[in-house]
Amino acid sequence: MERGTSRIPEFYKMNIEERRRIIKELVKLTDDDIKILDSGLDLSIADKMIENVIGITQLPL
């Protein structure tokens, strides 16, 4: 993999675990950081982030 670039060749061909491993290494994430990717945002936190929250929806990253 090239240094100094965000390009990851054939990233789209990797499975989710492979993608997570690559990203974890590149940005030095912890196992706890990776676990967050599997959890949703709590409504009480969303209420502090955005005015007049009535719900949340999840989008894939």
N, CA, C and O atoms as a Maestro MAE file, in Angstrom:
{
 s_m_m2io_version
 :::
 2.0.0
}

f_m_ct {
 s_m_title
 :::
 protein
 m_atom[244] {
  # First column is atom index #
  i_m_mmod_type
  r_m_x_coord
  r_m_y_coord
  r_m_z_coord
  i_m_residue_number
  s_m_chain_name
  s_m_pdb_residue_name
  s_m_pdb_atom_name
  i_m_atomic_number
  :::
  1 25 0.828 -1.171 0.000 1 A "MET " " N  " 7
  2 3 0.000 0.000 0.000 1 A "MET " " CA " 6
  3 2 0.883 1.248 0.000 1 A "MET " " C  " 6
  4 15 1.907 1.296 0.681 1 A "MET " " O  " 8
  5 25 0.474 2.257 -0.771 2 A "GLU " " N  " 7
  6 3 1.241 3.487 -0.883 2 A "GLU " " CA " 6
  7 2 1.179 4.299 0.407 2 A "GLU " " C  " 6
  8 15 0.151 4.307 1.085 2 A "GLU " " O  " 8
  9 25 2.254 4.969 0.745 3 A "ARG " " N  " 7
  10 3 2.291 5.873 1.894 3 A "ARG " " CA " 6
  11 2 1.940 7.272 1.408 3 A "ARG " " C  " 6
  12 15 2.239 7.627 0.268 3 A "ARG " " O  " 8
  13 25 1.310 8.066 2.263 4 A "GLY " " N  " 7
  14 3 1.024 9.450 1.924 4 A "GLY " " CA " 6
  15 2 -0.197 9.643 1.044 4 A "GLY " " C  " 6
  16 15 -0.367 10.712 0.458 4 A "GLY " " O  " 8
  17 25 -1.046 8.640 0.938 5 A "THR " " N  " 7
  18 3 -2.257 8.762 0.139 5 A "THR " " CA " 6
  19 2 -3.394 8.045 0.857 5 A "THR " " C  " 6
  20 15 -3.162 7.121 1.637 5 A "THR " " O  " 8
  21 25 -4.603 8.470 0.592 6 A "SER " " N  " 7
  22 3 -5.755 7.787 1.183 6 A "SER " " CA " 6
  23 2 -6.288 6.706 0.247 6 A "SER " " C  " 6
  24 15 -7.236 6.001 0.596 6 A "SER " " O  " 8
  25 25 -5.707 6.569 -0.909 7 A "ARG " " N  " 7
  26 3 -6.156 5.571 -1.885 7 A "ARG " " CA " 6
  27 2 -5.796 4.175 -1.405 7 A "ARG " " C  " 6
  28 15 -4.647 3.895 -1.061 7 A "ARG " " O  " 8
  29 25 -6.790 3.311 -1.391 8 A "ILE " " N  " 7
  30 3 -6.580 1.914 -1.028 8 A "ILE " " CA " 6
  31 2 -7.025 1.082 -2.231 8 A "ILE " " C  " 6
  32 15 -8.222 0.914 -2.462 8 A "ILE " " O  " 8
  33 25 -6.075 0.567 -2.989 9 A "PRO " " N  " 7
  34 3 -6.419 -0.178 -4.201 9 A "PRO " " CA " 6
  35 2 -7.382 -1.334 -3.922 9 A "PRO " " C  " 6
  36 15 -7.186 -2.123 -2.997 9 A "PRO " " O  " 8
  37 25 -8.432 -1.408 -4.753 10 A "GLU " " N  " 7
  38 3 -9.429 -2.477 -4.705 10 A "GLU " " CA " 6
  39 2 -10.108 -2.617 -3.348 10 A "GLU " " C  " 6
  40 15 -10.509 -3.714 -2.960 10 A "GLU " " O  " 8
  41 25 -10.235 -1.513 -2.630 11 A "PHE " " N  " 7
  42 3 -10.917 -1.498 -1.331 11 A "PHE " " CA " 6
  43 2 -12.329 -2.064 -1.466 11 A "PHE " " C  " 6
  44 15 -12.807 -2.784 -0.590 11 A "PHE " " O  " 8
  45 25 -12.982 -1.732 -2.564 12 A "TYR " " N  " 7
  46 3 -14.363 -2.172 -2.792 12 A "TYR " " CA " 6
  47 2 -14.491 -3.686 -2.951 12 A "TYR " " C  " 6
  48 15 -15.582 -4.234 -2.795 12 A "TYR " " O  " 8
  49 25 -13.400 -4.354 -3.255 13 A "LYS " " N  " 7
  50 3 -13.431 -5.807 -3.424 13 A "LYS " " CA " 6
  51 2 -13.227 -6.555 -2.102 13 A "LYS " " C  " 6
  52 15 -13.467 -7.760 -2.024 13 A "LYS " " O  " 8
  53 25 -12.787 -5.839 -1.069 14 A "MET " " N  " 7
  54 3 -12.521 -6.469 0.226 14 A "MET " " CA " 6
  55 2 -13.824 -6.696 0.977 14 A "MET " " C  " 6
  56 15 -14.805 -5.979 0.782 14 A "MET " " O  " 8
  57 25 -13.816 -7.715 1.845 15 A "ASN " " N  " 7
  58 3 -14.984 -7.894 2.701 15 A "ASN " " CA " 6
  59 2 -14.900 -6.895 3.859 15 A "ASN " " C  " 6
  60 15 -13.890 -6.210 4.021 15 A "ASN " " O  " 8
  61 25 -15.947 -6.818 4.647 16 A "ILE " " N  " 7
  62 3 -16.019 -5.808 5.707 16 A "ILE " " CA " 6
  63 2 -14.869 -5.947 6.696 16 A "ILE " " C  " 6
  64 15 -14.265 -4.947 7.082 16 A "ILE " " O  " 8
  65 25 -14.563 -7.158 7.107 17 A "GLU " " N  " 7
  66 3 -13.484 -7.356 8.077 17 A "GLU " " CA " 6
  67 2 -12.134 -6.905 7.516 17 A "GLU " " C  " 6
  68 15 -11.331 -6.311 8.234 17 A "GLU " " O  " 8
  69 25 -11.888 -7.183 6.251 18 A "GLU " " N  " 7
  70 3 -10.631 -6.740 5.628 18 A "GLU " " CA " 6
  71 2 -10.570 -5.214 5.575 18 A "GLU " " C  " 6
  72 15 -9.527 -4.624 5.857 18 A "GLU " " O  " 8
  73 25 -11.679 -4.578 5.216 19 A "ARG " " N  " 7
  74 3 -11.717 -3.112 5.171 19 A "ARG " " CA " 6
  75 2 -11.446 -2.520 6.543 19 A "ARG " " C  " 6
  76 15 -10.671 -1.573 6.677 19 A "ARG " " O  " 8
  77 25 -12.086 -3.081 7.563 20 A "ARG " " N  " 7
  78 3 -11.888 -2.583 8.931 20 A "ARG " " CA " 6
  79 2 -10.438 -2.748 9.374 20 A "ARG " " C  " 6
  80 15 -9.880 -1.861 10.021 20 A "ARG " " O  " 8
  81 25 -9.830 -3.874 9.031 21 A "ARG " " N  " 7
  82 3 -8.435 -4.108 9.413 21 A "ARG " " CA " 6
  83 2 -7.521 -3.063 8.786 21 A "ARG " " C  " 6
  84 15 -6.634 -2.523 9.447 21 A "ARG " " O  " 8
  85 25 -7.744 -2.784 7.505 22 A "ILE " " N  " 7
  86 3 -6.929 -1.794 6.799 22 A "ILE " " CA " 6
  87 2 -7.094 -0.414 7.432 22 A "ILE " " C  " 6
  88 15 -6.106 0.263 7.717 22 A "ILE " " O  " 8
  89 25 -8.336 0.002 7.651 23 A "ILE " " N  " 7
  90 3 -8.599 1.319 8.242 23 A "ILE " " CA " 6
  91 2 -8.035 1.393 9.656 23 A "ILE " " C  " 6
  92 15 -7.465 2.411 10.050 23 A "ILE " " O  " 8
  93 25 -8.195 0.317 10.415 24 A "LYS " " N  " 7
  94 3 -7.665 0.275 11.782 24 A "LYS " " CA " 6
  95 2 -6.160 0.516 11.781 24 A "LYS " " C  " 6
  96 15 -5.651 1.279 12.602 24 A "LYS " " O  " 8
  97 25 -5.457 -0.126 10.872 25 A "GLU " " N  " 7
  98 3 -4.003 0.039 10.781 25 A "GLU " " CA " 6
  99 2 -3.619 1.441 10.317 25 A "GLU " " C  " 6
  100 15 -2.691 2.044 10.856 25 A "GLU " " O  " 8
  101 25 -4.327 1.956 9.322 26 A "LEU " " N  " 7
  102 3 -3.976 3.262 8.756 26 A "LEU " " CA " 6
  103 2 -4.123 4.404 9.745 26 A "LEU " " C  " 6
  104 15 -3.280 5.300 9.802 26 A "LEU " " O  " 8
  105 25 -5.200 4.371 10.526 27 A "VAL " " N  " 7
  106 3 -5.455 5.500 11.432 27 A "VAL " " CA " 6
  107 2 -5.269 5.126 12.895 27 A "VAL " " C  " 6
  108 15 -5.632 5.880 13.798 27 A "VAL " " O  " 8
  109 25 -4.696 3.946 13.110 28 A "LYS " " N  " 7
  110 3 -4.338 3.481 14.451 28 A "LYS " " CA " 6
  111 2 -5.534 3.466 15.407 28 A "LYS " " C  " 6
  112 15 -5.477 4.023 16.503 28 A "LYS " " O  " 8
  113 25 -6.621 2.814 14.967 29 A "LEU " " N  " 7
  114 3 -7.801 2.668 15.807 29 A "LEU " " CA " 6
  115 2 -7.605 1.532 16.802 29 A "LEU " " C  " 6
  116 15 -6.830 0.607 16.557 29 A "LEU " " O  " 8
  117 25 -8.308 1.610 17.919 30 A "THR " " N  " 7
  118 3 -8.290 0.531 18.905 30 A "THR " " CA " 6
  119 2 -9.429 -0.439 18.599 30 A "THR " " C  " 6
  120 15 -10.286 -0.161 17.760 30 A "THR " " O  " 8
  121 25 -9.427 -1.572 19.284 31 A "ASP " " N  " 7
  122 3 -10.534 -2.518 19.128 31 A "ASP " " CA " 6
  123 2 -11.852 -1.870 19.557 31 A "ASP " " C  " 6
  124 15 -12.892 -2.115 18.945 31 A "ASP " " O  " 8
  125 25 -11.812 -1.043 20.610 32 A "ASP " " N  " 7
  126 3 -13.023 -0.342 21.058 32 A "ASP " " CA " 6
  127 2 -13.530 0.623 19.990 32 A "ASP " " C  " 6
  128 15 -14.739 0.761 19.802 32 A "ASP " " O  " 8
  129 25 -12.619 1.285 19.295 33 A "ASP " " N  " 7
  130 3 -13.023 2.176 18.196 33 A "ASP " " CA " 6
  131 2 -13.774 1.392 17.125 33 A "ASP " " C  " 6
  132 15 -14.794 1.852 16.612 33 A "ASP " " O  " 8
  133 25 -13.276 0.229 16.795 34 A "ILE " " N  " 7
  134 3 -13.906 -0.600 15.769 34 A "ILE " " CA " 6
  135 2 -15.280 -1.086 16.234 34 A "ILE " " C  " 6
  136 15 -16.211 -1.158 15.431 34 A "ILE " " O  " 8
  137 25 -15.418 -1.417 17.514 35 A "LYS " " N  " 7
  138 3 -16.704 -1.874 18.046 35 A "LYS " " CA " 6
  139 2 -17.788 -0.813 17.879 35 A "LYS " " C  " 6
  140 15 -18.958 -1.146 17.690 35 A "LYS " " O  " 8
  141 25 -17.410 0.447 17.947 36 A "ILE " " N  " 7
  142 3 -18.369 1.541 17.788 36 A "ILE " " CA " 6
  143 2 -19.049 1.470 16.422 36 A "ILE " " C  " 6
  144 15 -20.205 1.871 16.284 36 A "ILE " " O  " 8
  145 25 -18.353 0.971 15.432 37 A "LEU " " N  " 7
  146 3 -18.927 0.866 14.088 37 A "LEU " " CA " 6
  147 2 -20.139 -0.057 14.052 37 A "LEU " " C  " 6
  148 15 -20.969 0.044 13.149 37 A "LEU " " O  " 8
  149 25 -20.247 -0.956 15.027 38 A "ASP " " N  " 7
  150 3 -21.372 -1.886 15.081 38 A "ASP " " CA " 6
  151 2 -22.523 -1.377 15.945 38 A "ASP " " C  " 6
  152 15 -23.576 -2.011 16.014 38 A "ASP " " O  " 8
  153 25 -22.328 -0.248 16.598 39 A "SER " " N  " 7
  154 3 -23.369 0.264 17.490 39 A "SER " " CA " 6
  155 2 -24.047 1.480 16.878 39 A "SER " " C  " 6
  156 15 -23.485 2.167 16.026 39 A "SER " " O  " 8
  157 25 -25.260 1.725 17.333 40 A "GLY " " N  " 7
  158 3 -26.015 2.872 16.847 40 A "GLY " " CA " 6
  159 2 -25.914 4.048 17.809 40 A "GLY " " C  " 6
  160 15 -25.445 3.911 18.939 40 A "GLY " " O  " 8
  161 25 -26.353 5.177 17.349 41 A "LEU " " N  " 7
  162 3 -26.349 6.390 18.151 41 A "LEU " " CA " 6
  163 2 -27.532 6.369 19.103 41 A "LEU " " C  " 6
  164 15 -28.661 6.106 18.687 41 A "LEU " " O  " 8
  165 25 -27.285 6.640 20.361 42 A "ASP " " N  " 7
  166 3 -28.341 6.710 21.357 42 A "ASP " " CA " 6
  167 2 -29.171 7.978 21.139 42 A "ASP " " C  " 6
  168 15 -28.618 9.037 20.843 42 A "ASP " " O  " 8
  169 25 -30.481 7.872 21.283 43 A "LEU " " N  " 7
  170 3 -31.370 9.001 21.042 43 A "LEU " " CA " 6
  171 2 -31.053 10.183 21.958 43 A "LEU " " C  " 6
  172 15 -31.165 11.333 21.532 43 A "LEU " " O  " 8
  173 25 -30.661 9.925 23.198 44 A "SER " " N  " 7
  174 3 -30.335 11.022 24.121 44 A "SER " " CA " 6
  175 2 -29.089 11.785 23.663 44 A "SER " " C  " 6
  176 15 -28.984 12.989 23.896 44 A "SER " " O  " 8
  177 25 -28.160 11.107 23.024 45 A "ILE " " N  " 7
  178 3 -26.975 11.782 22.481 45 A "ILE " " CA " 6
  179 2 -27.366 12.600 21.256 45 A "ILE " " C  " 6
  180 15 -26.926 13.738 21.096 45 A "ILE " " O  " 8
  181 25 -28.191 12.018 20.396 46 A "ALA " " N  " 7
  182 3 -28.653 12.741 19.206 46 A "ALA " " CA " 6
  183 2 -29.379 14.020 19.603 46 A "ALA " " C  " 6
  184 15 -29.256 15.041 18.927 46 A "ALA " " O  " 8
  185 25 -30.133 13.968 20.695 47 A "ASP " " N  " 7
  186 3 -30.882 15.137 21.162 47 A "ASP " " CA " 6
  187 2 -29.958 16.279 21.565 47 A "ASP " " C  " 6
  188 15 -30.339 17.447 21.479 47 A "ASP " " O  " 8
  189 25 -28.757 15.951 22.002 48 A "LYS " " N  " 7
  190 3 -27.781 16.984 22.373 48 A "LYS " " CA " 6
  191 2 -27.025 17.512 21.150 48 A "LYS " " C  " 6
  192 15 -26.451 18.601 21.194 48 A "LYS " " O  " 8
  193 25 -27.026 16.748 20.072 49 A "MET " " N  " 7
  194 3 -26.286 17.127 18.872 49 A "MET " " CA " 6
  195 2 -27.111 17.980 17.914 49 A "MET " " C  " 6
  196 15 -26.584 18.874 17.251 49 A "MET " " O  " 8
  197 25 -28.418 17.691 17.849 50 A "ILE " " N  " 7
  198 3 -29.275 18.316 16.846 50 A "ILE " " CA " 6
  199 2 -30.543 18.824 17.514 50 A "ILE " " C  " 6
  200 15 -31.158 18.125 18.318 50 A "ILE " " O  " 8
  201 25 -30.919 20.030 17.176 51 A "GLU " " N  " 7
  202 3 -32.125 20.640 17.730 51 A "GLU " " CA " 6
  203 2 -33.382 19.928 17.216 51 A "GLU " " C  " 6
  204 15 -33.460 19.571 16.040 51 A "GLU " " O  " 8
  205 25 -34.347 19.730 18.090 52 A "ASN " " N  " 7
  206 3 -35.663 19.178 17.747 52 A "ASN " " CA " 6
  207 2 -35.618 17.752 17.201 52 A "ASN " " C  " 6
  208 15 -36.383 17.406 16.300 52 A "ASN " " O  " 8
  209 25 -34.735 16.935 17.736 53 A "VAL " " N  " 7
  210 3 -34.638 15.540 17.299 53 A "VAL " " CA " 6
  211 2 -35.944 14.804 17.604 53 A "VAL " " C  " 6
  212 15 -36.508 14.957 18.687 53 A "VAL " " O  " 8
  213 25 -36.415 14.016 16.657 54 A "ILE " " N  " 7
  214 3 -37.589 13.176 16.895 54 A "ILE " " CA " 6
  215 2 -37.270 11.699 16.682 54 A "ILE " " C  " 6
  216 15 -38.100 10.838 16.977 54 A "ILE " " O  " 8
  217 25 -36.092 11.401 16.179 55 A "GLY " " N  " 7
  218 3 -35.693 10.018 15.955 55 A "GLY " " CA " 6
  219 2 -34.335 9.962 15.293 55 A "GLY " " C  " 6
  220 15 -33.720 10.992 15.015 55 A "GLY " " O  " 8
  221 25 -33.881 8.765 15.048 56 A "ILE " " N  " 7
  222 3 -32.595 8.565 14.369 56 A "ILE " " CA " 6
  223 2 -32.768 7.488 13.313 56 A "ILE " " C  " 6
  224 15 -33.664 6.649 13.403 56 A "ILE " " O  " 8
  225 25 -31.919 7.521 12.333 57 A "THR " " N  " 7
  226 3 -31.869 6.482 11.317 57 A "THR " " CA " 6
  227 2 -30.402 6.156 11.075 57 A "THR " " C  " 6
  228 15 -29.540 7.022 11.220 57 A "THR " " O  " 8
  229 25 -30.126 4.948 10.718 58 A "GLN " " N  " 7
  230 3 -28.738 4.547 10.499 58 A "GLN " " CA " 6
  231 2 -28.437 4.469 9.018 58 A "GLN " " C  " 6
  232 15 -29.258 4.021 8.217 58 A "GLN " " O  " 8
  233 25 -27.241 4.915 8.674 59 A "LEU " " N  " 7
  234 3 -26.747 4.836 7.303 59 A "LEU " " CA " 6
  235 2 -25.452 4.040 7.304 59 A "LEU " " C  " 6
  236 15 -24.638 4.202 8.213 59 A "LEU " " O  " 8
  237 25 -25.244 3.206 6.336 60 A "PRO " " N  " 7
  238 3 -23.983 2.469 6.287 60 A "PRO " " CA " 6
  239 2 -22.817 3.402 5.972 60 A "PRO " " C  " 6
  240 15 -22.943 4.317 5.158 60 A "PRO " " O  " 8
  241 25 -21.693 3.161 6.621 61 A "LEU " " N  " 7
  242 3 -20.488 3.956 6.359 61 A "LEU " " CA " 6
  243 2 -19.619 3.239 5.363 61 A "LEU " " C  " 6
  244 15 -18.552 3.737 5.003 61 A "LEU " " O  " 8
  :::
 }
 m_bond[243] {
  # First column is bond index #
  i_m_from
  i_m_to
  i_m_order
  :::
  1 1 2 1
  2 2 3 1
  3 3 4 2
  4 3 5 1
  5 5 6 1
  6 6 7 1
  7 7 8 2
  8 7 9 1
  9 9 10 1
  10 10 11 1
  11 11 12 2
  12 11 13 1
  13 13 14 1
  14 14 15 1
  15 15 16 2
  16 15 17 1
  17 17 18 1
  18 18 19 1
  19 19 20 2
  20 19 21 1
  21 21 22 1
  22 22 23 1
  23 23 24 2
  24 23 25 1
  25 25 26 1
  26 26 27 1
  27 27 28 2
  28 27 29 1
  29 29 30 1
  30 30 31 1
  31 31 32 2
  32 31 33 1
  33 33 34 1
  34 34 35 1
  35 35 36 2
  36 35 37 1
  37 37 38 1
  38 38 39 1
  39 39 40 2
  40 39 41 1
  41 41 42 1
  42 42 43 1
  43 43 44 2
  44 43 45 1
  45 45 46 1
  46 46 47 1
  47 47 48 2
  48 47 49 1
  49 49 50 1
  50 50 51 1
  51 51 52 2
  52 51 53 1
  53 53 54 1
  54 54 55 1
  55 55 56 2
  56 55 57 1
  57 57 58 1
  58 58 59 1
  59 59 60 2
  60 59 61 1
  61 61 62 1
  62 62 63 1
  63 63 64 2
  64 63 65 1
  65 65 66 1
  66 66 67 1
  67 67 68 2
  68 67 69 1
  69 69 70 1
  70 70 71 1
  71 71 72 2
  72 71 73 1
  73 73 74 1
  74 74 75 1
  75 75 76 2
  76 75 77 1
  77 77 78 1
  78 78 79 1
  79 79 80 2
  80 79 81 1
  81 81 82 1
  82 82 83 1
  83 83 84 2
  84 83 85 1
  85 85 86 1
  86 86 87 1
  87 87 88 2
  88 87 89 1
  89 89 90 1
  90 90 91 1
  91 91 92 2
  92 91 93 1
  93 93 94 1
  94 94 95 1
  95 95 96 2
  96 95 97 1
  97 97 98 1
  98 98 99 1
  99 99 100 2
  100 99 101 1
  101 101 102 1
  102 102 103 1
  103 103 104 2
  104 103 105 1
  105 105 106 1
  106 106 107 1
  107 107 108 2
  108 107 109 1
  109 109 110 1
  110 110 111 1
  111 111 112 2
  112 111 113 1
  113 113 114 1
  114 114 115 1
  115 115 116 2
  116 115 117 1
  117 117 118 1
  118 118 119 1
  119 119 120 2
  120 119 121 1
  121 121 122 1
  122 122 123 1
  123 123 124 2
  124 123 125 1
  125 125 126 1
  126 126 127 1
  127 127 128 2
  128 127 129 1
  129 129 130 1
  130 130 131 1
  131 131 132 2
  132 131 133 1
  133 133 134 1
  134 134 135 1
  135 135 136 2
  136 135 137 1
  137 137 138 1
  138 138 139 1
  139 139 140 2
  140 139 141 1
  141 141 142 1
  142 142 143 1
  143 143 144 2
  144 143 145 1
  145 145 146 1
  146 146 147 1
  147 147 148 2
  148 147 149 1
  149 149 150 1
  150 150 151 1
  151 151 152 2
  152 151 153 1
  153 153 154 1
  154 154 155 1
  155 155 156 2
  156 155 157 1
  157 157 158 1
  158 158 159 1
  159 159 160 2
  160 159 161 1
  161 161 162 1
  162 162 163 1
  163 163 164 2
  164 163 165 1
  165 165 166 1
  166 166 167 1
  167 167 168 2
  168 167 169 1
  169 169 170 1
  170 170 171 1
  171 171 172 2
  172 171 173 1
  173 173 174 1
  174 174 175 1
  175 175 176 2
  176 175 177 1
  177 177 178 1
  178 178 179 1
  179 179 180 2
  180 179 181 1
  181 181 182 1
  182 182 183 1
  183 183 184 2
  184 183 185 1
  185 185 186 1
  186 186 187 1
  187 187 188 2
  188 187 189 1
  189 189 190 1
  190 190 191 1
  191 191 192 2
  192 191 193 1
  193 193 194 1
  194 194 195 1
  195 195 196 2
  196 195 197 1
  197 197 198 1
  198 198 199 1
  199 199 200 2
  200 199 201 1
  201 201 202 1
  202 202 203 1
  203 203 204 2
  204 203 205 1
  205 205 206 1
  206 206 207 1
  207 207 208 2
  208 207 209 1
  209 209 210 1
  210 210 211 1
  211 211 212 2
  212 211 213 1
  213 213 214 1
  214 214 215 1
  215 215 216 2
  216 215 217 1
  217 217 218 1
  218 218 219 1
  219 219 220 2
  220 219 221 1
  221 221 222 1
  222 222 223 1
  223 223 224 2
  224 223 225 1
  225 225 226 1
  226 226 227 1
  227 227 228 2
  228 227 229 1
  229 229 230 1
  230 230 231 1
  231 231 232 2
  232 231 233 1
  233 233 234 1
  234 234 235 1
  235 235 236 2
  236 235 237 1
  237 237 238 1
  238 238 239 1
  239 239 240 2
  240 239 241 1
  241 241 242 1
  242 242 243 1
  243 243 244 2
  :::
 }
}
